[in-house]
Amino acid sequence: MSGTASIDKHGKYIYRGDVGRQLDRVFLNIRHLLLDAGASLSDIACLIIYLRDVSDYFTVSRYMETHYGETPYVIVRGKVCRSEWLVEIECMALQRQ
């Protein structure tokens, strides 16, 4: 899967300025994308989390430790696609057979 962000089912960005709520929405989107491919969050092999602003690092790190502590991830500062997005996540999943 390629990167996804805090967008609704119509492609509109949501939760401007709130990295925590954007993370919640990103993972909801990831869950649905994985389900469409016959996979689940437990199939995630690793995540790359791109942050627009490094000041959000500790918030994102705490979020990940709390909700996805067993999932390998890296947090990097990166050019996030749209200026409204504070975070974008690239997900790699492997379906076990």
Buried (B, 14 or more C-beta within 10 A) or exposed (E): BEBBBBBEEEEEBBBEEBBBBBBBBBBEBBEEBBEEEEBEBEBBEEBBBBBBEEEBBEBBEEBBEEEBEEBEBEBEEBEBBEEBBBBBBBBEBEEEE
